[in-house]
Amino acid sequence: MPARPAASRRTVLRGVALTPVVGLGLTACGSTDDKPTGLTGPVELGAESEVAAGSARLYRDHNVVVNRAEDGTLTAYSTICTHARCPANKLDGDRLICPCHGSEFDVATGKATREPAVAPLDRLAVAVENGKIVARPEA
């Protein structure tokens, strides 16, 4: 059986240099075991007056964004990004932005408007109870 040629010094060094980069990539898009999850039950977010018509409010502590249409209708979505399960934590007008990979979502519809996420945000049931906005998982 013929002997395999020895790897050149350049080949070995290239492999050593790329190993940490590959590991970082796998870690960034890897397991969701330590990633936040969506709501498991109802949560009181704040006063109804906190969300004016035609605007949205981000409730970072609960990973929820609430949008109020011009007609007063409320919609709510989980802010857990559908790409890598990071909490999207920046609200810029009607855009919710995820810091992990730059995905963006429309807060009125929950639709992904910028990749890498392509799936919409999870919609939540939202209601006003005793003057407070309450969100809960949709049934």
N, C-alpha and C positions, 0 to 999 in steps of 0.2 A: 504494500500500500504506500503510495507516494506521500511524502511529508507536506504538510500545509505550509505555505510561506509565512514567515513571521510578520506580524503587523508592524508597520513603520512607526517611528516615534510620533510623526505628525498625526497618524490615525488614532493612536492611543490618546494623545493630548486632546484631540478634537472630541473624542468620546467622553473624556473626563470633564471637559468644559461644558458639554451639553447636558450632563446628568442632572445638575441642580435645576436647570431651566425646565426640563421635562417634569421633574418632581413638583416644581411650583405650578406648572400648568395643570397637572393632575389634582393637586390640592385645591386650586381655585375653583375647578369645576367638578369636584369629586362628590363625596358623600353629603347627604343632606341631614345626617344625624344630628349635627350641632346647629342647624339652621332653624330660625324661628318658624312657627306654624301659624296658621290663621286662627280666628276666633273659635272657641269651643262652646261658648255660651254667650248670653247677652252681656253687653257692657254699656254703661252710661258714659257718654263722651263729654257732654257739656251742655250749656244752655242753648236752646233753639236759636237765640239771637246771635250766636257766634258765627253763623253761616248766612251771609246776606244773599239775596237773590242775585244770580249771575256770578257767583263766586264759589270757591271751594275752601275747605280747611283740612289740614293734615293733623291727625292725632297720632303722633309718633309713639307715645306710650302704649297704644293699643294696636298699632300697625293698621290703621284705618284712615281712609280719606273719604270725606263727605262733600258732595257737590249739591248745590241748590240751583236749579234751573230758574230762568227768568219768571216762570209761572209759579215758583215756590216749591215745586216738586223736589224732594230729596232723593238722592241715590248715594249708595255707599259701596266701597270696594276694599278688600284686603290690600294692603300695600306690599305684600310679599311677592316679589318679582317671580314671574312664571318661568324665568330662564334658569336661575341658579339659587332661588329661594332666599335671596338677600332682601332685607327690608328697604324699599324705595323710600328715601328720606328727604327728598327735596321737591317742593311744590313751586313751580314757576308758571304762574297764570293758570292755564288749564292743562298743564303738563306735569305729570309725576315722573321723577327721574330716579333711576336706580344707580347708586354709586359704584356698584361692583363691576359692571361691564357697559354701562351707558344706555341701557334700555330705557325707553320712554313710553308712557301710557297716557291716553286721553282720560281725564278724570270724569267726564260726563258719560262716557260709554264703557270705560275699562279696557278698550282695545289697545293693543300694542301698536305704537306708531313709529318705533325705532328699534331695530334689531340690536342685540341678538334675540331678545324675547319675541315670540310670535303669537303665543297664546294670550288671551285676555286675562285681566285680573279676576280673581274670584269675587263675584257679586255678593253683597251682604244685604240682609233685610234691614231696613232702617225705619224708625218711627219716632214720633215725638210723644213722650209720656210725661205728664206733669211738667211741661215746659222744658224737658231735657231730651236731647237726642240720644236714642238708644239703638245700637247696632247689634245684630245677632247673625249667626250663620243662616243662609237660606235653607229651607227644608227640602 
